[in-house]
Amino acid sequence: MSIDYHVQQKIYRLETLRRYQAYYGPNTPYQIVAEINQLEAELRRMLEADLTRPAQPINTRSKGKPKAKAKVAPKSKRPPQKSVRAKTVHKKAPAAKPKAKKSGFLGLSKSTIDLIATIAFIGMVFLFGTVIFAVYTQVNRGDQEAALAQVGSVFDIQPTLRPTFTPTVDPNNPNPEPPAEDPPPTGIEVAVIENPDLPSPNKVPTDIPTPVPTLTPSPAPSPSDTPVPSPTDTPVPPPPPPTPVQLEAQPQVPVQAAQTLSQPEPTETPVVPTDTPAPSFRFTVKEQGNRAFQRTNYQAIVIYVAIVTASNVPIGGLKIVGDHSSGIHVESALSDWHWSATNCLDCDYVKFGNVKFEPGTFSDGVWNIYVADDGGNQLSPVVPLSYSSSPDQWVWDFIIFSES
């Protein structure tokens, strides 16, 4: 297969990934960005190697022709096949250069420039909002201070006391008798104005009789039947001790026999079974997809599996082994070292893996799957996945097996 075919395939793949990047924008998955960078580097290296390849010398000499005629032919003349190849290469070289020139200002890509412009715009809007808020706060603070000053001036006003009238001493009665009722001194003398239309300032309280509750005699309670407690069982007294005559009548048991009878029988100690420790595996289930977002109308079962290290790096050379409840045994292909298995790049719920397990069409039952090495040794616990033959319950699954 020629190198031109590989170049065309890589250019086509790069254009497809560019479309995904233009669609997702700043939210483009890291796997797509990494593959775009890798393809650009490979295309640049392949095109530079093809353009800098030394030209082969043209042998125009043939049998029966003089050497002078060979010098007449131009040196740039090439066989038709090689000229077509050169034209094809020169036509593809400019097609790859615009991809490299998309770096934009200061060597940045268009998406990066758009992101920087968006962040700058948001920062400018935030700055203007902060300035407007500060001005608004200062204006409100000035209004509040003016209002507080006005309120303070109102509270600072001291009450003006009314002038007091000092009575003039009567020369005919230098020592007048004090009035019968004097109001208590309050520190401020108030002039008394006598007006028959106004009520008297000295009111006499009106006596109001307080009602006293009367005791109403209640009738005596009628005698009621007193409950008689039920008779209780009288405990039986213990039997009297045996008399000496009875002791003599009883047969005597040897001492050894008595000791043997007095010794308790040995009881068996129950043995508590110990829990068998669960087997430890190299991989454990780190994540499992949500079937609420994994509906499908495809008639075959597809399980996307990611076998990764503890730092989320794909591991190749392993496989998925599945056993159906009906007895069917299926094994997948070996996993690779890249994120090569994905459900849909245009979907809202995107999942990436490095191996797919496709046991067949939907049927009622449970598939028990686990990770195994190339020799079939189990490396993870078994994960049961139930499926139904009803089309309204068809789903695809996603599982991440991570190293412990």
Secondary structure, DSSP 4 states (H G I P E B T S, - for coil): --HHHHHHHHHHHHHHHHHHHHHHGGG--HHHHHHHHHHHHHHHHHHHHHHTSPPPPP----TT--HHHHHHS-TT---HHHHHHHHHHHHHHHHHHHHHGGG-GGG--HHHHHHHHHHHHHHHHHHHHHHHHHHHHHHHHHHHHHHHHHHHHHHHPPPPPPPP-PPPPPSS-SSPPPPS--PPP-SS-------TTSPPSSPPPPP-PPPPPPPPPPPPPPP-PPPPPPPPPPPPPPPPPPPHHHHHHSPPPPHHHHHHHHSPPPPPPPPPPPPPPPPP-SEEEEEE--GGG-B---SEEEEEEEEE-TTS-B--S-EEEEEETTS-EEE-PPP-SS--EES-TTSSS--EESEEEEEEE--SEEEEEEEE-TT--B-S--EEEEE-SSGGG-B-EEEEEEE-
